[in-house]
């Protein structure tokens, strides 16, 4: 899709500038990994068992390792390669722990990691229709990210979302014991699972808040996690946990950085909780929905 510069209502197309090398894409991502994907860089060019991983990252929200591969060549099977890397990690967990601790000077333990949240992300200037279709399964831990560079130092990064009608990959892997084992170890969470664990009343209340958040800005992404559902626009904005009789929110801001005139939110800084941010709100109805959205708007502007 072309990008235009609007100057006095006259549109001029912004020219795309191609990446010459995969390394150029890798450098941009690794220097801005927190901004682009919300991840912590662990190691660039990590080699294990004679296989080279372009970027090894860690997701502090899901407590999981993420492998990132950069591709300019469209003629590859991202599914086959993705499963290879997922197997590599799950079969060599100790090596990833050691690399994390030695590189970041930390004391991460094996049980601290949620290995079921392991995933692989492929980054490319474009993907073929076959590649997109091959990863369009709701329970496949493979992500596609499209990156394009334009003149005047402009860059666009777009995660390719799975369709709402995406099916399970499990029926296709039943004849392969290795893939069946792998799929059983990796868990991709869905909204439906969170909704199934609550009541019809809370599910309806969640739908109201969900629509309200999505109407705040374009390109807000919904990311279900193990214990909560995140709404992201680059970074996490607000996280939802659906309980039996209520919804609990966490607004992703340090306490004192947004204006909460009603003092509706509880300060949970330094207190263990599931979501991101220091502002916690629990609701049983939609009476304060507009006010809560005003708090989220402040996070979007940060």
HELIX and SHEET records of a PDB file:
HELIX    1   1 UNK A   22  UNK A   31  1                                  10    
HELIX    2   2 UNK A   33  UNK A   37  1                                   5    
HELIX    3   3 UNK A   78  UNK A   91  1                                  14    
HELIX    4   4 UNK A   93  UNK A  104  1                                  12    
HELIX    5   5 UNK A  110  UNK A  112  5                                   3    
HELIX    6   6 UNK A  115  UNK A  117  5                                   3    
HELIX    7   7 UNK A  129  UNK A  134  1                                   6    
HELIX    8   8 UNK A  170  UNK A  173  1                                   4    
HELIX    9   9 UNK A  177  UNK A  185  1                                   9    
HELIX   10  10 UNK A  191  UNK A  196  1                                   6    
HELIX   11  11 UNK A  200  UNK A  214  1                                  15    
HELIX   12  12 UNK A  289  UNK A  301  1                                  13    
SHEET    1   A 2 UNK A   4  UNK A   7  0                                        
SHEET    2   A 2 UNK A  10  UNK A  13 -1                                        
SHEET    1   B 6 UNK A  40  UNK A  48  0                                        
SHEET    2   B 6 UNK A  51  UNK A  59 -1                                        
SHEET    3   B 6 UNK A  64  UNK A  71 -1                                        
SHEET    4   B 6 UNK A 119  UNK A 124  1                                        
SHEET    5   B 6 UNK A 142  UNK A 150  1                                        
SHEET    6   B 6 UNK A 154  UNK A 159 -1                                        
SHEET    1   C 6 UNK A 221  UNK A 224  0                                        
SHEET    2   C 6 UNK A 229  UNK A 232 -1                                        
SHEET    3   C 6 UNK A 236  UNK A 242 -1                                        
SHEET    4   C 6 UNK A 247  UNK A 251 -1                                        
SHEET    5   C 6 UNK A 279  UNK A 283 -1                                        
SHEET    6   C 6 UNK A 266  UNK A 267 -1                                        
END                                                                             
